[in-house]
């Protein structure tokens, strides 16, 4: 099966309420991550790396920064005369369920019906992972499945709602799906990455809308498991669900580990992002930097330990940063002390300021603030 026989669909606004601090002025898909990336870079790069050359990005609100980041799709080789990258702004019914996937798919019906690809790959943008989708597509074809769900075996991430727990037979066919069960220990939970026949998807979405059903896991998947060949494909690599500020902080801090970076940024399946030409990071005399990720354009004159600094961050002389995530173009004043702090874009921390959180509860400073 050719990879270009699959069309990709990304839900850019799903689960925004989980990290309201970061998504107040942007979509979940455009939340910055890892010094130079956005969350959408991971699922979009996964699709491009498996040969998908037509991807639609379903939006609901706050998508200006997302459009600025994606542009024409050139960074992902999706700037084409035919196919390529499509922004699909909100159009259609307004369901009572916030950011309903079924509502979004209904609004994208014209995009789906005009596509010639046989299959559709659906994905959320709140999971940081590098997945070999070629194996998912091959498994789908080998088992002649109608639907294939990518899942993970482990403990359900905390504070995650509407998650599907799969009950599988020895052939990895899904026999049942439980939604938000009260379970302790490890189980097979869905990663919300689904490969499905395009015509079948349109049929199921029309059926749900005609019955006023807008809950994707319950109404489109769980309800139809007995009627179709639904299989599961396990993913075993590094994965982090961005479902809280603490999870976002931990995902950034995990990049300090070489084994995590090796799994996320492997040469065979690179993660692409928007290119911003800038000067190399500049380290002043007397600065001290250990175990940190420093992006292009940074100016470091103070002390930085176990931190992620995005592009253009300035750390003045005498400032000390420990266990921090500092986003693009923020300024840390002379003599300031920061520990377990997440700072959004364009923030200015004045001189001699002290901010301290805790590993399980980092302090967050919103975009454009002056402290």
C-alpha positions in Angstrom: 0.0 0.0 0.0 1.3 3.4 -0.9 1.5 6.0 1.8 -0.1 8.5 -0.5 -3.3 6.5 -0.5 -3.9 7.9 3.0 -5.1 11.4 3.8 -4.3 12.8 7.2 -6.6 14.8 9.5 -5.3 16.6 12.6 -7.6 17.9 15.4 -5.8 21.1 16.5 -8.1 22.2 19.3 -9.0 19.0 21.1 -8.3 18.8 24.8 -7.4 22.5 25.1 -9.2 22.7 28.4 -6.6 20.5 30.1 -3.9 23.2 29.7 -5.9 26.4 29.7 -2.9 28.4 30.8 -1.1 27.6 27.5 -4.1 27.5 25.2 -5.8 30.8 26.2 -4.3 32.6 23.3 -3.4 29.7 21.0 -4.6 26.3 19.8 -3.4 23.1 21.5 -1.5 22.3 18.3 0.6 25.4 18.4 1.8 25.1 22.0 5.6 25.5 22.0 7.7 22.5 23.0 11.3 21.6 23.4 13.0 24.9 22.5 12.0 25.2 18.8 9.0 22.9 18.1 5.2 23.1 18.4 3.0 20.2 19.4 1.6 19.8 15.9 5.1 19.2 14.6 5.1 15.6 16.0 1.9 14.2 14.5 2.4 16.1 11.2 6.0 14.9 10.8 4.8 11.3 11.6 2.4 11.5 8.8 4.9 13.0 6.3 7.5 10.4 7.2 5.1 7.6 6.3 4.4 9.0 2.8 1.2 11.0 3.4 1.2 14.0 1.1 -2.2 15.4 1.9 -3.0 16.6 5.4 -6.0 18.6 6.6 -5.8 20.6 9.9 -9.2 20.9 11.6 -9.4 24.2 13.6 -12.0 25.7 15.9 -10.6 28.8 17.5 -7.4 30.7 18.4 -5.7 29.4 15.2 -3.8 32.5 14.1 -0.5 31.4 15.6 -1.1 27.9 14.2 -1.5 29.4 10.7 1.6 31.5 11.2 3.6 28.4 12.2 2.4 26.1 9.4 2.4 28.7 6.6 2.2 26.9 3.3 3.6 23.7 4.7 7.0 24.1 3.1 8.9 22.9 6.2 7.1 19.5 5.9 7.4 19.3 2.1 3.6 19.9 1.9 3.8 23.1 -0.3 2.6 21.5 -3.5 0.6 22.3 -6.7 -1.6 19.3 -5.9 -2.6 18.0 -2.5 -0.3 19.3 0.3 -1.5 21.1 3.5 -5.0 22.3 4.0 -6.3 24.5 6.8 -9.9 23.6 7.6 -11.5 26.5 9.7 -14.7 26.0 11.6 -17.8 25.6 9.4 -20.9 23.6 10.2 -23.0 22.7 13.1 -22.2 23.7 16.6 -22.6 20.7 18.9 -23.1 21.0 22.7 -19.8 19.1 23.2 -16.8 21.4 23.2 -14.4 20.7 20.4 -16.3 17.6 19.3 -14.4 15.5 16.8 -17.6 14.5 15.1 -18.6 18.1 14.7 -15.2 18.9 13.2 -15.4 16.0 10.8 -18.9 17.0 9.7 -17.5 20.5 8.9 -14.8 18.9 6.8 -17.1 16.7 4.8 -16.4 18.6 1.5 -12.6 18.0 2.1 -13.3 14.3 2.8 -15.6 13.7 -0.1 -13.3 15.4 -2.6 -10.3 13.4 -1.5 -9.4 10.4 -3.7 -7.4 8.6 -1.0 -8.9 5.3 0.3 -8.0 5.7 3.9 -8.0 8.5 6.5 -5.6 8.8 9.4 -7.0 10.8 12.4 -4.8 12.2 15.1 -4.9 14.6 18.0 -2.1 17.1 18.7 -1.6 16.7 22.4 0.7 13.7 22.3 4.5 14.0 22.0 5.8 10.9 20.3 7.7 9.7 17.2 5.6 6.9 15.7 6.4 4.8 12.7 3.0 5.0 11.0 4.2 2.8 8.1 3.8 -0.2 10.5 0.3 1.0 11.4 -0.7 1.1 7.8 0.9 -2.2 7.0 -0.9 -3.9 10.0 -4.2 -2.4 8.8 -3.8 -3.9 5.4 -2.5 -7.2 6.5 -5.5 -7.8 8.9 -8.0 -6.3 6.4 -9.3 -4.1 9.2 -12.0 -1.5 8.9 -10.6 0.5 11.7 -7.1 0.4 13.4 -6.5 2.1 16.7 -3.0 2.9 18.0 -2.8 2.1 21.7 -0.3 2.1 24.5 0.1 -0.5 27.3 0.6 1.1 30.7 -1.0 3.2 33.3 -3.7 5.7 32.2 -2.2 9.2 32.3 -3.7 11.1 35.3 -6.4 13.8 34.7 -7.3 12.4 31.3 -11.0 12.2 30.5 -12.9 10.4 27.8 -10.1 7.9 27.2 -10.8 4.5 25.7 -9.5 1.3 27.3 -9.3 -1.5 24.8 -10.1 -5.2 25.5 -8.2 -7.3 22.9 -8.2 -10.9 21.8 -5.0 -12.8 21.0 -5.2 -11.6 17.4 -5.3 -7.9 18.6 -8.8 -7.5 17.5 -10.8 -5.0 19.7 -13.7 -6.9 21.3 -14.8 -4.1 23.6 -13.9 -0.5 24.6 -14.4 1.0 28.1 -14.6 4.8 28.4 -13.1 6.3 31.5 -13.1 3.1 33.6 -12.0 3.2 37.2 -8.9 1.0 36.8 -5.8 0.6 38.8 -2.6 -0.8 37.2 -1.7 -1.2 33.6 -4.1 -1.5 30.6 -4.4 -0.9 26.9 -5.5 2.7 26.4 -6.1 4.4 23.1 -3.7 7.2 21.9 -6.5 8.7 19.7 -4.6 7.8 16.5 -7.0 6.0 14.2 -6.7 4.6 10.6 -10.1 4.1 9.0 -11.6 3.6 5.5 -12.6 7.0 4.2 -16.1 6.0 3.0 -16.7 4.2 6.2 -15.7 7.3 8.2 -18.1 9.5 6.3 -20.9 7.0 6.8 -20.3 6.7 10.5 -20.1 10.5 10.9 -23.4 11.0 9.0 -25.0 8.3 11.1 -23.9 10.0 14.4 -25.1 13.5 13.3 -28.5 12.1 12.2 -28.9 10.7 15.7 -27.6 13.9 17.4 -24.6 11.9 18.8 -21.3 13.9 19.1 -19.1 12.0 21.4 -16.4 10.4 19.2 -15.1 7.6 21.4 -18.6 6.5 22.7 -20.8 7.1 19.6 -18.5 6.5 16.7 -16.1 3.9 18.0 -17.5 2.1 21.0 -21.0 1.7 19.5 -19.7 0.2 16.2 -17.1 -2.2 17.5 -19.5 -5.2 17.2 -20.3 -4.3 13.6 -16.8 -3.8 12.0 -13.4 -5.3 12.0 -11.6 -3.1 14.6 -8.0 -3.9 15.4 -5.3 -2.3 17.6 -1.6 -1.6 17.0 0.7 -1.1 20.0 3.2 1.7 20.3 6.1 1.1 22.7 8.3 4.1 22.3 8.5 7.3 24.4 5.2 9.1 24.7 3.9 12.0 26.8 0.3 13.2 26.9 0.1 17.0 27.5 -2.9 16.9 29.8 -1.7 19.4 32.4 0.9 22.0 33.1 2.8 19.4 35.1 2.7 17.0 32.2 3.9 19.8 29.9 6.8 20.6 32.3 7.8 17.0 32.7 7.8 16.4 28.9 10.2 19.3 28.4 12.4 18.1 31.3 12.5 14.6 29.8 14.4 15.9 26.8 17.4 16.2 29.1 17.7 12.4 28.9 19.7 11.1 26.0 17.5 8.0 25.5 14.4 10.2 25.2 16.0 12.5 22.6 17.1 9.4 20.7 13.5 8.1 20.5 11.9 11.4 19.7 14.5 12.7 17.2 15.7 9.7 15.4 17.5 10.3 12.0 15.2 7.9 10.1 12.0 9.8 11.1 13.0 13.5 11.7 10.6 16.0 13.3 10.2 19.0 11.1 9.3 22.5 12.2 9.2 26.1 10.9 12.7 27.4 10.1 13.7 30.6 11.8 17.1 31.8 10.7 18.9 33.3 13.7 22.4 33.7 15.0 23.9 30.9 17.2 23.4 31.1 20.9 25.9 33.5 22.6 27.5 32.6 25.9 28.9 35.6 27.8 32.1 35.6 29.9 31.4 34.1 33.4 28.2 32.3 32.4 27.6 28.8 33.6 25.3 26.3 31.7 24.8 22.7 32.5 22.4 20.0 31.3 20.2 22.4 29.3 18.7 22.8 25.8 19.6 26.3 24.4 18.0 27.3 21.1 19.4 29.7 18.4 19.4 33.4 19.2 19.7 33.1 23.0 22.1 35.3 24.9 23.2 33.7 28.2 25.2 35.8 30.7 24.0 34.2 33.9 23.6 30.6 35.3 21.3 28.1 33.6 20.9 24.6 35.0 18.5 21.9 33.7 16.5 24.3 31.6 14.9 24.6 28.2 15.4 28.0 26.6 13.5 28.8 23.4 14.8 31.0 20.6 15.8 34.6 21.4 15.7 34.2 25.2 18.1 36.6 27.1 19.5 35.8 30.5 21.2 38.7 32.1 24.4 38.6 34.2 23.8 37.4 37.8 20.5 35.7 37.0 20.1 32.0 38.0 17.7 29.6 36.4 17.1 26.1 37.6 14.5 23.6 36.2 12.8 26.2 34.0 11.1 26.3 30.6 11.5 29.8 29.1 9.7 30.4 25.8 10.6 32.6 22.8 12.0 36.1 23.2 11.6 36.3 27.0 14.0 38.4 29.0 15.3 37.4 32.5 16.7 40.4 34.4 19.9 40.8 36.3 20.1 39.0 39.6 16.8 37.2 39.3 16.3 33.7 40.7 13.9 31.2 39.0 13.3 27.6 40.0 10.6 25.3 38.5 9.1 28.1 36.4 7.3 28.0 33.0 7.4 31.3 31.2 5.4 32.0 28.0 6.5 34.1 25.1 7.6 37.7 25.3 7.7 37.9 29.1 10.0 40.2 30.9 11.3 39.4 34.4 12.7 42.5 36.0 15.9 42.7 38.0 16.2 41.0 41.4 13.0 39.0 41.1 12.5 35.6 42.8 10.0 33.0 41.5 9.9 29.4 42.9 7.5 26.5 42.2 7.8 22.8 42.8 8.4 19.9 40.6 4.8 18.8 40.8 3.5 22.4 40.6 5.6 24.7 38.4 4.8 28.4 38.4 3.4 29.7 35.1 3.8 33.3 33.8 1.4 34.1 30.9 2.4 35.5 27.5 3.5 39.1 27.4 3.6 39.6 31.2 6.0 41.9 33.0 7.0 40.7 36.5 
